[in-house]
Amino acid sequence: MIKYFSFSTFALLALGLAFFDSSHSNNSEAKKRSPEKIFNELCSSCHGASVQTFVDRRWKHGNTRPELIATITNGWADTGMPSFGQALKKKEIEGMADFILKNIGNMGKFDVTKVTHPRPGETFTSEGMKFQIERVADGLESPWGMAFLPGGDMLITDRNGKMYRRNTSGTLQPMTGVPAVLAEGQGGLLDVELHPQFAQNNTIYLSFSKAKTVDGKILTTTAVVRARLDGASLQDQKEIFEALPYLSTRHHYGSRLEFGRDGYLYISVGDRGQHFPALQSPQLLSNHGGKIHRVKDDGSIPADNPFVGQAGKMESIFSYGHRNAQGMAMHPVTGEIWTHEHGPRGGDEINISRKGLNFGWPLISYGINYDGTILTPKTADAGLEQPLHYWVPSIGPSGMTFVKGDRYPAWKGDILLGSLRFQYLSRCVFKDGKFQKEEILLQKIGRVRNVEMSPDGYIYVATEQPGMINRIVPVVVN
């Protein structure tokens, strides 16, 4: 680990020295270089173009002007911050410090403590429409998955291991026959998905953290079962997917489920924290971690999966190099499977999962380690896919749906997803597959865990802290 961080620090320092050489080879060019340009060239890949990641910072080494100048000049090798005392002139360093101090003000837009909690009956204004929220379920802990049944009932999974059937009058009925889960860390009872022919076969799918004991130690993994829904009971349960290997960590299970237009089930599995240089689990095709998988409805492998028949490779893999995808939705027009995934400190991403492609984690990233050290000096490399959009700082995305139907005409075709960290609903606008803009909605509604559209065209938002589900209702303006 020390060797890895040292290499990363050296790489960034080399970048700084390269800049030093080029700037001193052309003094007139150096004089024209503004603090903003220097920051964008040398620092923005870790700290954001407007110093956004300082929203995370606890200012270990201080944030006064003299302290910032000292940090830029001397660096802090213990946290991977290179020194630029040799690469930049004194006035350039002072200008950088002033630029950082000026842009610390940008943190305000990420501060949710000043926002009033949204309330049912309150009218909210979005671009092109007004809406209210209606409470449809509360008293939950961490509602993770939602699925809508013919007739209007809703299935709700709670990460604590409980599952409910909500009827049209709003009553939550506890369900039986739910698989045993280990609800520790980020694990528990996670997503729920209906079979495409549910009306004929009453089949549903559940993802969860499965545990087993090996040599006295409890290990866990991501697993998926299918079962037949009978009222408020699950019958004929069968496991169709088990991610290998089992690990002692309790995070990054992934676990989103989505049936594609091809009739196959797509399953996200997180890296389980196994991204260290010696292992780089998401880059190894011999395990399930850090991948999007594609299986038939019975768990068998489609013949056209990209690694079928290749020795030592998991045949369920569809795409790889993912960190922890907790959002997945099929595009209503193209049928492609869109995902989003958590970055480390910065670098949350939106991607389109495509057959056999490598999305780069942890070889490339727009984020850094949680302790501020450099994860990788690269944000791009040959053969590795770039995200359609990324966030710095991390918003902690979870849940994802495309807006369909006619109830929300101003949002039609847009993506809605939740922010766990900043507690808002995000509307992301794309055009021809390219990100255009983001609108922040329902600030401080709670940690948004999931967003789904019901068959009758309403949007449902599930939150934890507080654990509840709200429906978004458009307001008709006369």
Phi, psi and omega per residue, in radians:
M1 nan -0.772 -3.140
I2 -1.101 -0.701 3.131
K3 -1.073 -0.684 -3.121
Y4 -1.141 -0.840 -3.138
F5 -1.115 -0.659 -3.137
S6 -1.108 -0.706 3.118
F7 -1.108 -0.750 -3.132
S8 -1.095 -0.762 3.132
T9 -1.095 -0.744 3.124
F10 -1.076 -0.687 -3.129
A11 -1.103 -0.742 3.127
L12 -1.195 -0.655 3.112
L13 -1.131 -0.666 3.096
A14 -1.091 -0.659 3.079
L15 -1.070 -0.740 3.123
G16 -1.121 -0.708 3.140
L17 -1.196 -0.585 3.079
A18 -1.094 -0.707 3.081
F19 -1.105 -0.690 3.127
F20 -1.029 -0.801 -3.118
D21 -1.092 -0.801 -3.075
S22 -1.205 -0.632 -3.096
S23 -1.225 -0.607 -3.115
H24 -1.445 -0.228 3.059
S25 -1.386 -0.208 3.139
N26 -2.541 1.484 -3.038
N27 -1.085 -0.593 -3.131
S28 -1.145 -0.629 3.103
E29 -1.191 -0.685 -3.130
A30 -1.087 -0.651 -3.117
K31 -1.151 -0.472 -3.110
K32 -1.468 -0.192 -3.030
R33 -1.343 2.012 -3.108
S34 -1.387 2.798 3.069
P35 -0.975 -0.672 3.137
E36 -1.105 -0.724 -3.139
K37 -1.170 -0.721 3.098
I38 -1.074 -0.800 -3.136
F39 -1.054 -0.788 -3.119
N40 -1.130 -0.601 -3.123
E41 -1.323 -0.686 -2.983
L42 -1.835 -0.430 -2.912
C43 -2.154 -0.407 -2.940
S44 -1.159 -0.437 -3.126
S45 -1.121 -0.458 3.088
C46 -1.760 -0.648 -2.974
H47 -1.890 0.024 3.127
G48 1.439 2.605 -3.052
A49 -1.125 -0.408 3.110
S50 -2.116 0.558 3.091
V51 1.098 0.549 -3.036
Q52 -1.070 -0.621 -3.024
T53 -1.223 -0.166 3.078
F54 -1.223 -0.108 2.979
V55 -1.110 -0.458 3.127
D56 -1.455 -0.344 -2.822
R57 -1.355 2.390 3.058
R58 -1.711 0.152 3.035
W59 0.928 1.001 -3.140
K60 -0.971 -0.619 -3.083
H61 -1.955 0.268 3.031
G62 1.605 2.699 -3.135
N63 -2.256 0.385 2.977
T64 -1.379 2.890 -3.116
R65 -1.027 -0.848 3.113
P66 -1.068 -0.652 -3.129
E67 -1.206 -0.680 3.090
L68 -1.146 -0.724 3.107
I69 -1.056 -0.738 3.134
A70 -1.133 -0.701 -3.141
T71 -1.142 -0.804 3.140
I72 -1.125 -0.692 -3.088
T73 -1.215 -0.842 -2.974
N74 -1.764 -0.373 -3.089
G75 1.238 3.094 3.068
W76 -2.455 1.659 -3.046
A77 -1.051 -0.508 -3.081
D78 -1.194 -0.388 3.123
T79 -1.992 0.187 3.082
G80 1.436 0.158 3.117
M81 -1.476 1.969 -3.118
P82 -1.287 2.789 3.079
S83 -1.581 2.497 3.122
F84 -2.112 0.313 -3.129
G85 -1.104 -0.506 3.118
Q86 -1.597 -0.399 -3.055
A87 -1.540 -0.460 -3.070
L88 -2.132 2.623 3.060
K89 -1.319 2.820 -3.109
K90 -0.993 -0.785 -3.128
K91 -1.153 -0.577 3.101
E92 -1.173 -0.707 3.109
I93 -1.143 -0.747 3.105
E94 -1.087 -0.697 3.095
G95 -1.120 -0.652 3.085
M96 -1.097 -0.773 3.130
A97 -1.058 -0.751 3.125
D98 -1.131 -0.674 3.120
F99 -1.091 -0.752 3.130
I100 -1.117 -0.809 -3.134
L101 -1.059 -0.703 3.129
K102 -1.105 -0.719 -3.025
N103 -1.512 -0.124 3.023
I104 -1.013 -0.452 3.091
G105 -1.061 -0.362 3.125
N106 -1.189 -0.246 3.128
M107 -1.121 -0.393 -3.059
G108 -1.001 -0.594 -3.090
K109 -1.244 -0.247 3.097
F110 -1.716 0.018 -3.085
D111 -1.512 1.879 -3.114
V112 -1.588 -0.065 -3.081
T113 -1.236 -0.324 -3.100
K114 -1.649 0.072 -3.044
V115 -1.791 2.383 3.111
T116 -1.260 2.401 -3.141
H117 -1.104 2.242 3.119
P118 -1.046 2.508 -3.110
R119 -2.212 2.532 3.033
P120 -0.988 2.435 -3.123
G121 1.587 -0.322 3.096
E122 -1.325 2.450 -3.130
T123 -1.681 2.290 -3.128
F124 -2.011 2.544 -3.128
T125 -1.910 2.215 3.048
S126 -2.043 3.087 3.076
E127 -1.186 1.898 3.050
G128 1.592 0.009 -3.139
M129 -2.875 2.860 3.016
K130 -2.095 2.660 -3.125
F131 -2.700 2.856 3.024
Q132 -2.201 2.961 3.044
I133 -2.053 2.527 3.089
E134 -2.117 2.274 3.110
R135 -1.299 2.201 3.123
V136 -2.024 -0.293 3.087
A137 -2.794 2.454 3.033
D138 -2.549 -3.049 -3.084
G139 1.323 0.233 3.114
L140 -1.606 2.927 3.100
E141 -1.751 -1.069 3.132
S142 -2.535 1.405 -3.132
P143 -1.148 1.955 -2.978
W144 -1.708 -0.762 -3.084
G145 -2.185 2.604 3.075
M146 -2.391 2.421 3.047
A147 -2.505 2.463 -3.017
F148 -1.894 2.255 -3.084
L149 -1.637 2.704 3.002
P150 -0.995 2.347 -3.096
G151 1.732 -0.217 3.009
G152 1.862 -0.178 3.071
D153 -1.194 2.777 -3.113
M154 -2.253 2.410 2.983
L155 -1.688 2.359 -3.112
I156 -2.267 2.216 3.002
T157 -1.763 2.450 3.060
D158 -2.006 2.352 -3.051
R159 -1.011 -0.393 -3.131
N160 -1.248 -0.019 3.087
G161 1.851 -0.081 3.138
K162 -1.638 2.694 3.119
M163 -2.408 2.521 -3.061
Y164 -2.294 2.643 2.925
R165 -1.972 2.043 3.130
R166 -1.688 2.162 3.117
N167 -1.536 3.083 -3.025
T168 -1.216 -0.249 3.072
S169 -1.562 -0.053 3.065
G170 1.715 0.036 -3.132
T171 -1.376 2.316 3.076
L172 -1.670 2.033 3.126
Q173 -1.820 2.072 3.103
P174 -1.063 2.496 -3.093
M175 -1.825 2.694 3.107
T176 -1.986 2.878 3.135
G177 1.393 0.246 -3.134
V178 -1.291 2.440 -3.131
P179 -1.095 2.616 3.086
A180 -1.226 2.341 -3.114
V181 -2.248 2.822 2.989
L182 -1.859 1.764 -3.074
A183 -1.546 1.261 3.084
E184 -2.225 2.582 -3.130
G185 1.033 -2.167 3.121
Q186 -1.673 0.071 -3.086
G187 -1.553 2.943 3.123
G188 2.580 -2.703 3.034
L189 -1.477 2.151 -2.915
L190 -1.994 -1.848 -2.962
D191 -1.556 2.845 3.057
V192 -2.390 2.438 -3.101
E193 -2.519 2.426 3.082
L194 -1.497 2.562 2.981
H195 -1.126 2.516 3.135
P196 -0.980 -0.490 3.090
Q197 -1.864 0.694 -3.101
F198 -0.986 -0.664 -3.104
A199 -1.034 -0.445 3.133
Q200 -1.696 -0.570 -3.007
N201 -2.072 -0.087 3.117
N202 0.962 0.513 -3.072
T203 -1.663 2.349 3.064
I204 -2.216 2.906 -3.137
Y205 -2.250 2.454 3.123
L206 -2.252 2.398 2.977
S207 -1.879 2.602 -3.065
F208 -2.866 2.916 3.051
S209 -1.583 2.053 -3.096
K210 -1.766 2.443 -3.085
A211 -2.064 2.645 2.942
K212 -2.612 2.737 -3.109
T213 -1.811 2.208 3.119
V214 -2.219 2.065 -3.131
D215 0.929 0.713 3.095
G216 1.383 0.057 -3.115
K217 -1.982 2.350 -3.129
I218 -1.479 2.093 3.107
L219 -1.980 2.713 -3.095
T220 -2.367 2.882 3.060
T221 -2.723 3.068 3.025
T222 -1.595 2.272 3.115
A223 -2.331 2.779 3.120
V224 -2.315 2.310 3.040
V225 -2.079 2.695 2.946
R226 -1.989 2.602 -3.106
A227 -2.667 2.825 3.087
R228 -1.716 2.215 3.140
L229 -1.445 2.179 3.107
D230 -2.259 1.618 -3.073
G231 1.158 -2.006 3.092
A232 -1.918 0.515 -3.115
S233 -2.287 2.580 3.061
L234 -1.841 2.219 -3.098
Q235 -2.117 2.843 3.025
D236 0.918 0.805 -3.086
Q237 -1.234 2.389 3.132
K238 -2.514 2.258 3.086
E239 -1.342 2.255 -3.121
I240 -2.015 -0.181 -3.133
F241 -2.648 2.367 3.099
E242 -2.446 2.014 -3.121
A243 -1.321 2.395 3.116
L244 -2.127 2.499 0.095
P245 -1.553 2.903 2.912
Y246 -1.254 2.525 -3.085
L247 -2.384 2.853 -3.128
S248 -1.465 -0.227 -3.135
T249 -1.241 2.807 -3.088
R250 -2.176 0.534 -3.119
H251 -2.509 2.962 3.094
H252 1.018 1.015 3.076
Y253 -1.504 -0.246 -3.040
G254 1.185 -1.938 2.907
S255 1.509 0.155 3.016
R256 -1.328 2.531 -3.132
L257 -2.139 2.452 3.097
E258 -2.748 2.201 3.008
F259 -1.425 2.358 3.106
G260 -1.585 3.006 3.102
R261 -1.124 -0.376 3.112
D262 -1.361 -0.040 3.135
G263 1.484 0.033 -3.136
Y264 -1.683 2.697 -3.140
L265 -1.662 2.184 3.085
Y266 -1.726 2.350 -3.043
I267 -2.269 2.218 3.048
S268 -1.645 2.391 3.055
V269 -2.226 2.199 -3.134
G270 -1.319 3.022 -3.083
D271 -1.406 -0.087 3.129
R272 1.009 0.404 3.136
G273 1.409 0.131 -3.071
Q274 -1.671 1.200 -3.131
H275 -2.097 0.280 -3.059
F276 -1.160 2.705 -3.048
P277 -0.960 -0.637 -3.093
A278 -1.331 -0.277 -3.047
L279 -2.034 -0.996 3.131
Q280 0.835 0.959 -3.061
S281 -0.846 -0.768 -3.124
P282 -1.080 -0.327 3.131
Q283 -1.614 -0.154 -3.139
L284 -1.669 2.169 -3.105
L285 -1.495 0.076 3.125
S286 -1.566 -0.020 3.072
N287 -2.341 3.018 -3.070
H288 -1.632 -0.185 -2.986
G289 -1.250 2.459 3.093
G290 1.219 0.683 -3.058
K291 -2.380 2.817 2.848
I292 -1.842 2.224 -3.092
H293 -1.916 2.671 3.105
R294 -2.304 2.147 -3.136
V295 -2.342 2.847 3.012
K296 -1.287 2.990 -3.051
D297 -1.151 -0.268 3.083
D298 -1.784 0.093 3.126
G299 1.623 -0.135 3.112
S300 -1.290 2.936 -2.965
I301 -1.710 2.241 3.034
P302 -1.076 2.438 -3.070
A303 -1.124 -0.418 -3.093
D304 -1.727 0.234 2.994
N305 -1.043 2.580 -2.929
P306 -1.151 -0.406 -3.055
F307 -2.038 0.355 3.098
V308 -1.102 2.313 3.080
G309 1.402 0.069 3.141
Q310 -1.731 2.081 -3.036
A311 -1.008 2.374 3.058
G312 1.380 0.092 -3.118
K313 -2.054 2.435 3.138
M314 -1.237 2.089 -3.007
E315 -1.283 -0.249 3.124
S316 -1.379 -0.225 -3.067
I317 -1.132 2.294 3.052
F318 -1.862 -0.828 3.017
S319 -2.474 2.832 -3.041
Y320 -2.530 3.129 -3.069
G321 1.373 0.560 3.108
H322 -1.809 2.706 3.137
R323 -1.650 -1.136 -3.120
N324 -2.777 1.533 -3.077
A325 -1.424 2.014 3.113
Q326 -2.057 0.301 3.025
G327 -2.462 2.365 -3.135
M328 -2.704 2.325 -3.140
A329 -2.703 2.537 3.085
M330 -1.500 2.289 3.108
H331 -1.137 2.253 -3.029
P332 -1.186 -0.314 -3.130
V333 -1.779 -0.936 -3.045
T334 -1.456 -0.396 -3.073
G335 1.393 0.019 3.132
E336 -1.261 2.685 3.129
I337 -1.640 1.955 3.089
W338 -1.654 2.514 3.120
T339 -2.378 2.804 2.853
H340 -2.290 2.718 -3.094
E341 -2.495 2.677 3.101
H342 -1.289 2.313 2.909
G343 -1.539 -3.067 3.028
P344 -1.369 -1.965 3.038
R345 -1.631 1.595 -2.963
G346 1.626 2.739 3.034
G347 1.624 0.345 2.927
D348 -1.041 2.556 -2.995
E349 -2.344 2.671 2.858
I350 -1.967 2.287 -3.117
N351 -2.376 2.879 2.904
I352 -1.913 2.067 -3.139
S353 -1.285 2.107 -3.130
R354 -2.215 2.618 -2.974
K355 -0.958 2.101 2.998
G356 1.355 0.018 -3.053
L357 -1.487 2.654 -3.119
N358 -1.866 2.082 -3.086
F359 -1.657 0.163 2.782
G360 1.667 -0.381 -3.074
W361 -1.203 2.332 0.011
P362 -1.773 0.384 -3.106
L363 -1.243 -0.605 3.065
I364 -2.276 2.614 3.113
S365 -2.941 2.616 3.010
Y366 -1.637 0.138 3.118
G367 -1.973 3.028 3.071
I368 -2.180 3.025 3.108
N369 -1.144 2.742 -3.109
Y370 -1.074 -0.495 -3.141
D371 -1.503 0.099 3.107
G372 1.606 -0.110 3.121
T373 -1.343 2.818 -3.085
I374 -1.367 2.187 3.097
L375 -1.384 -0.879 3.098
T376 -2.668 2.462 3.110
P377 -1.330 -0.089 -3.026
K378 -1.863 2.389 2.965
T379 -1.879 -0.127 3.116
A380 -2.701 2.678 3.067
D381 -2.856 2.782 -3.102
A382 -1.059 2.375 3.085
G383 1.428 0.036 -3.123
L384 -2.027 2.344 -3.056
E385 -1.313 2.521 3.030
Q386 -1.631 2.541 3.091
P387 -1.205 2.705 3.019
L388 -1.240 -0.519 3.114
H389 -2.760 2.602 3.036
Y390 -2.467 2.754 -3.122
W391 -1.996 2.349 2.908
V392 -2.382 2.002 0.079
P393 -1.343 2.981 3.113
S394 -1.122 2.411 3.061
I395 -1.735 -0.185 -3.073
G396 1.187 1.122 -3.048
P397 -1.257 2.539 3.075
S398 -2.711 2.428 -3.105
G399 1.303 2.655 -3.060
M400 -2.924 2.362 3.042
T401 -2.639 2.649 2.969
F402 -1.615 2.427 3.124
V403 -1.385 2.152 -3.113
K404 -2.193 2.960 3.087
G405 1.398 -2.899 -3.003
D406 -2.028 0.080 -3.110
R407 -1.274 -0.482 -3.092
Y408 -2.218 1.223 -3.011
P409 -1.030 -0.593 -3.118
A410 -1.259 -0.314 -3.115
W411 -1.842 -0.043 -2.990
K412 -0.988 2.264 -3.129
G413 1.519 -0.163 -3.136
D414 -1.427 2.861 3.067
I415 -1.720 2.341 2.957
L416 -1.952 2.331 3.086
L417 -2.577 2.853 -3.076
G418 -1.766 2.706 2.978
S419 -1.947 2.008 3.058
L420 -1.247 -0.713 -3.002
R421 -1.298 -0.828 -3.068
F422 -1.741 0.008 2.964
Q423 1.062 0.982 3.054
Y424 -2.539 2.933 3.010
L425 -1.720 2.267 -3.096
S426 -1.854 2.292 2.994
R427 -1.878 1.994 -3.122
C428 -1.845 2.197 -3.093
V429 -1.809 2.190 3.082
F430 -2.106 2.629 3.039
K431 -2.374 2.123 -3.105
D432 0.938 0.689 3.096
G433 1.366 0.115 -3.132
K434 -2.004 2.359 -3.121
F435 -1.143 2.346 3.127
Q436 -1.914 -0.878 -3.085
K437 -2.920 2.931 3.084
E438 -2.252 2.388 3.026
E439 -2.025 2.292 -3.141
I440 -1.648 2.192 -3.084
L441 -2.148 2.696 3.001
L442 0.906 0.869 -3.140
Q443 -1.028 2.430 3.126
K444 1.081 0.550 3.069
I445 -1.318 -0.254 -3.038
G446 2.200 3.021 3.110
R447 -1.233 1.861 -3.047
V448 -1.322 1.969 -3.070
R449 -1.634 -0.565 -3.098
N450 -2.701 2.685 3.074
V451 -2.404 2.240 -3.137
E452 -2.448 2.708 2.996
M453 -1.867 2.341 3.104
S454 -1.451 2.827 3.124
P455 -1.022 -0.465 3.115
D456 -1.523 0.170 2.948
G457 1.580 0.196 3.085
Y458 -1.655 2.652 3.103
I459 -1.705 2.311 3.113
Y460 -2.048 2.375 -3.094
V461 -2.130 2.081 3.136
A462 -1.779 2.310 -3.125
T463 -2.248 2.744 2.943
E464 -2.076 2.679 -3.073
Q465 0.948 1.067 0.150
P466 -1.574 2.700 -3.140
G467 -1.455 1.789 -3.078
M468 -2.749 2.952 3.071
I469 -2.256 2.276 3.107
N470 -2.081 2.604 3.049
R471 -1.854 2.395 3.093
I472 -1.588 2.149 -3.079
V473 -2.062 2.055 3.110
P474 -1.091 2.526 3.082
V475 -1.749 2.152 3.123
V476 -1.404 2.111 -3.135
V477 -1.700 2.078 -3.131
N478 -1.433 nan nan
